[in-house]
Amino acid sequence: MLLAPTLLSRGGDADFSNTSLAGGGPKGGNGGAITLSVGATDVFMGGGIGPIIGGANLPPWRSGMIDTALISSPGRWAGDFLPPMPPLTRSSVNGVTPSIGLRAPKWTLSGQSGFARGVLSSGGMGGWGGQSPTNNRHGGPAGNGGAVQITLGTAARLALRNIDIATGAEVETLQHTFFRPSQKNTQVVCTAAGSHGGFSASGGNGGNGGNAGAVTRTGGVFAATPTQFASIYEVRGFPPGAAMRAADDFCLRGRIAVGSIVEARDATNTVLYRVRRGSVGATLLGGLVGIPSGAASGNQAGNVGQNGASAPIVGLPVQ
């Protein structure tokens, strides 16, 4: 049996950009493609306690067994680090705001829908624009998720147990402060870490979210067949291409529904996997829109960015 608790290929982050190009600064790095190909070998991808072999329970298979620095209570993956402080505040939820020259770790809250184990192929965080007396800067777009291909021989069995399947632009939540149009006070919003490209110091548009990467499984058979599907979490965001409003978020969840977390279970109600699904059909949710910046005076606030494109999921039922 091949034990594959986590397949993780995260793109890099873009850094500071001094450009007024319409598409924003340099793009966040794309997540690399992941290919898992086996012949007659059985594959087990799981979290929690593994299968009973020879009367003994295997230990939990999760990233905490590899590097405890990547785990925050109650055991969720803490992904990478925030780049140094942009012109407006950006910090990890319940975490530290970076100062100039400092990289602060990102952490997840116990109640949010983060990534625990399974398949994560996401793009990185985009950069932010600089400030100019004559031109507004635009946040660069977040990176795209990489494609995930699982190819099994005819006799191979695929056992999935309590894992996450997430592609697109990141999963952890960050909080951001920005100025609303014609307002000198700031507003705090919360959004997924890779859902934005960045900020401008004065009136820049938020960067676009990264596209989701397709996930495809071919061949083999399920050791336990998914037969039940439950939406356990509604993913919310902000309408793209418009300015933020006073009623938007305040770190509640976002104004509009953009997708959901669907949990697949077998006939005995055992959790097999969770998928971050788009709002339409069997597609994987792309990165969410970017949050704009604004000026402390004047009507210079930018617009929210665009959602990343969704991608198909094939061979792993989600409904």
Buried (B, 14 or more C-beta within 10 A) or exposed (E): EEEBBBBBBBBBBBBBBEBBEEEBBBBBBBBBBBEBEBEEEBBBBBBBEBEEEEEEEBEBBBBBEEEEEBBBEEBBBBBBBBBBBBBBBBBBBEBEBBEEEEEBBBBBBEEBBBBBBBBBBBBBBBBBBBBBEEBBBBBBBBBBBBBBBBBBEEEBBBBBBBBBBBBBBBBBBBBBBBBBBEBEEBBEBBBBBBBBBBBBBBBBBBBBBBBBBBBBBEBBEBBBEBBBBEEEBBBBBBBBEEBBEEEBBEBEBBBEEBBBBBBBBBEEEEBBBBBBBBBEEBBBBBBBBBBBBBBEEBEBBBBBBBBBBBBEBEBBBBE
